[in-house]
Amino acid sequence: MLHRVREAGAETFAPNRLLDVTPEFLEATIARVRELGLVCISLDEAVRRLEEKDFSQRFAVFTLDDGYKDNLTVAAPLFERLGVPFTVYLATGLPDGTAELWWVALERIIAKAQRLRVRFPSGQEKFDTSTAAGKWACWNRVYWRLRSLGEDAMRTEVARLAAEQRVDIAAITRELALSWDELRLLAANPFASIEAHTADHFSLARIPECRARREIEHGLTRHEAELGRRPAHFSYPYGDAASAGQREFAIARDFGFRSATTTRKGLIQADHAAHLMQLPRLSLNGNYQDVRVVEVLLSGLPFALARPLVAGIA
């Protein structure tokens, strides 16, 4: 699982850097994956092997969430040069201009502010963000507390802070996200597959079921209208246990997806053939760009204790 592929920045405050990997690290990862005997295949092929219980060869699938411009300009040429299929899970609200990269907005708000007043249900809290240390302390204190508010309240507060600090959230989307014309270029790449990630990137578990279904359906409708095909695979926004559970797995199944991926950490096991709506992934984390870390993850050792849970995957 990846998000962005770009050269490393020099910023001292960049909490979203964990979502970025360099092209050099991605290429080194692909090389190490192959050295370990894994074959890089498409998502369609991976699901076919699961469905047909074809476990004759270890494989790896590369996926990128959301739909960033660098997926086209940096990642796609690299994958194509190395002959590696890849999947982009697209939140259609990004090219439509209705979705917000609120986490990037929050980073830029804190980076710009000298001081910040954030409103929580318990009251307003003040933060000194005049130094790099203060900015990090603010992020660490604010990010997960905002996430806990629920999608609408969180985005309302980020929008208020953005207006206060004169950070244009819509401009961030235009700057970083693929347009529909760029997505058509990406779709023409023989190594690329563009699949579903809802419309506006809401945590599905934190909104009512009827709204969650509308989010998925609207994303599918826009995808089909602009790119001419209905996605066969799905990725849950955020994808952790608090964002996608049994209700969301059932919803994805109802939509007829062939597979759906979470951000729960783990390797695909044979038992996942019966649980295609809740596939785990390994995150290539921008804070740990070391192929030795990738090798340890691919060994499965960090997940060995969790294996007894696979059959009843929760």
Secondary structure, 3 states (H helix, E strand, C coil): CECEECCCCCCCCCHHHHHEECHHHHHHHHHHHHHCCCEECCHHHHHHHHHCCCCCCCEECEEEEECEHHHHHHHHHHHHHHCCCEEEEECCHHHHCCCCCHHHHHHHHHHHCCEEEEEECCEEEEEECCCHHHHHHHHHHHHHHHHCCCHHHHHHHHHHHHHHHCCCHHHHHHHHECCHHHHHHHHCCCCEEEEECCCCCCCHHHCCHHHHHHHHHHHHHHHHHHHCCCCCEEECCCCCCCCCCHHHHHHHHHCCCCEEEEEEECCCCHHHHHCCCCEEECCCCCCCCCHHHHHHHHHCHHHHHHHHHHHHCC
